[in-house]
Amino acid sequence: MKIQLRSPEETKTLGQRIAKLLHPGDVITLEGQLGAGKTTFTKGIASGLEVKRHITSPTFTIVKEYRGKMPLYHMDVYRLEDSLEDIGFDEYFHGNGVSVVEWAGFIEPFLPENRLDISIQYTDNEDIREIDLYPRGSHFEQVVNELHG
């Protein structure tokens, strides 16, 4: 599914809509250039999960944990690019919260098979982002269908 978003607010709104369809143990991966809106999208997920804390990119800590209706595990695994170090991903991916993983391609061997892969890309118009949703598994196919319908 391809979506065009015209502002950071629309990016957050999409994250909020998706958050309302998520369950404990769900994993969302985010790919896109620097500044494309990965953390902005995650702020929307956090808002939808009723997280009260300010969301920032976990670039230097790799994982930030937030409490809301269910835990949010926000990961930025860019710094693991040349390493296949397992920092206990299974505990997050199969835990009681939602995991959002920026630069997930760097830890592909650790990712669960069932997940929602999202690509956020710039367009020719610098204000517009193109979002591609790739559901992996029936639960995420249902999530994408709910968004589309």
ABEGO torsion letter per residue (X at the ends): XBBBBABAAAAAAAAAAAAAABBBGBBBBBBEBBGAGAAAAAAAAAAAAGBABBBBBAAAAGBBBBBBABBBBBBBAAAAAABABBAGAAAAAABABBBBBBGAAAAAAABBABBBBBBBBBBABAABBBBBBBBBEAAAAAAAAAAAX
